[in-house]
Amino acid sequence: MGFNCGIVGLPNVGKSTLFNALTQTISAQAANFPFCTIEPNTGRVAVPDERLDKLVEIVKPKNVVPTQLEFVDIAGLVKGASKGEGLGNQFLANIRETDAIIHVLRCFENDNITHVEGSVDPIRDAEIVETELMLADLESLEKRIEQVVKKARGGDKEAITQKAVIEPIIEALKAGKPARTAAPSESQKDEYKQYKMLQLLTSKPVLYVCNVDEESAATGNKFSEAVFKKAADENAKAVIISAEIESEVAQLEDEAEKKEFLETLGLKETGLAKIIKAGYALLGLQTYFTAGPKEVRAWTFLKGYKAPQCAGIIHSDFERGFIRAETISYDDYVKFGGEQACKEAGKIRSEGKEYVVQDGDIMTFLFNV
């Protein structure tokens, strides 16, 4: 399952510094994990997960495969992108391809680095980008609605549903609110399906990345506070990082050195790790594990998946011929120290087709094709 996050931001906000730190991390990982590749503006990176490390410690396998996430560096945006200015059309097309948007905002003052708008104001910057996306959405819906209304009048069932979905979104966009604020709930199956098919730019989940100066990396500052409030108001997420620190950390090869360097700055983990984890959560992703002497592996699934769907991520035959899933909770696996000990303690459960897989489950699928 490939999921990707598009990194966007105005010029000079630290977006490229961040992406370069990310690609350096990938280059370092590529020796161990072949999927860590970099194309001109795309990087796949391993998702840090302490649980995987713990399982490796217990099982001591020959091979370890973490789960992964793809990041796309999307060329700089300027005012007027929705009208095709700058790389406008390309910018919008690139965002359309991503599953979530990571929006880098400048939350630091530095006279040596000019700001395109002349002053530091992350809320204004966020709104510049969001306005362009909202204008593009509005334009695409206004082109579509006339035809939909005509069909709906003629009694077309699908058009009636589309009309019910599109009209409130157009109202929200005109009021300066992103499409996700007027989205139908997932329980309204037909409406939600139509909403997803619209592929609106402002329907994508957003993570605001507050790029602060080195001194504010552990605590944040007045700029990042404003961004966190904005995120809370619109059902988005925010994290604090310092791109400057990230580029320094990326150059350290030794893990112990990295840890020591971060500790001196009062940080527990790198900003990149924060972004990767937040991106993962933003997309509603969870992880289950398979563990044996040959390989311990993390698998990505969408929250709410049932056992056969999770089996299908490994191979479609596993889903087609699914019989049951031998399942151990992560806490039990660690507490008892492995599969054999869990078996003796009666902690292996046999789960059937209706079992909703839990984050961290260790699974063995039985199937027959």
HELIX and SHEET records of a PDB file:
HELIX    1   1 LYS A   15  ALA A   30  1                                  16    
HELIX    2   2 GLU A   50  VAL A   59  1                                  10    
HELIX    3   3 ALA A   81  LYS A   83  5                                   3    
HELIX    4   4 GLY A   88  ARG A   96  1                                   9    
HELIX    5   5 PRO A  122  ARG A  153  1                                  32    
HELIX    6   6 LYS A  157  LYS A  174  1                                  18    
HELIX    7   7 ALA A  179  ALA A  182  5                                   4    
HELIX    8   8 LYS A  189  MET A  197  1                                   9    
HELIX    9   9 LEU A  201  SER A  203  5                                   3    
HELIX   10  10 GLU A  214  SER A  216  5                                   3    
HELIX   11  11 LYS A  222  ASP A  233  1                                  12    
HELIX   12  12 ALA A  243  ALA A  250  1                                   8    
HELIX   13  13 GLU A  255  THR A  264  1                                  10    
HELIX   14  14 GLY A  271  LEU A  282  1                                  12    
HELIX   15  15 ALA A  307  ILE A  314  1                                   8    
HELIX   16  16 SER A  316  ARG A  320  1                                   5    
HELIX   17  17 TYR A  330  PHE A  336  1                                   7    
HELIX   18  18 GLU A  339  GLU A  344  1                                   6    
SHEET    1   A 7 ILE A  38  GLU A  39  0                                        
SHEET    2   A 7 THR A  42  ALA A  46 -1                                        
SHEET    3   A 7 GLN A  68  ASP A  73 -1                                        
SHEET    4   A 7 ASN A   4  VAL A   8  1                                        
SHEET    5   A 7 ALA A 100  ARG A 106  1                                        
SHEET    6   A 7 VAL A 206  ASN A 211  1                                        
SHEET    7   A 7 LYS A 237  ILE A 241  1                                        
SHEET    1   B 3 ASN A  63  VAL A  65  0                                        
SHEET    2   B 3 GLU A 295  LEU A 302  1                                        
SHEET    3   B 3 LEU A 285  ALA A 291 -1                                        
SHEET    1   C 3 ARG A 349  GLU A 351  0                                        
SHEET    2   C 3 PHE A 322  ILE A 328 -1                                        
SHEET    3   C 3 ILE A 362  PHE A 367 -1                                        
END                                                                             
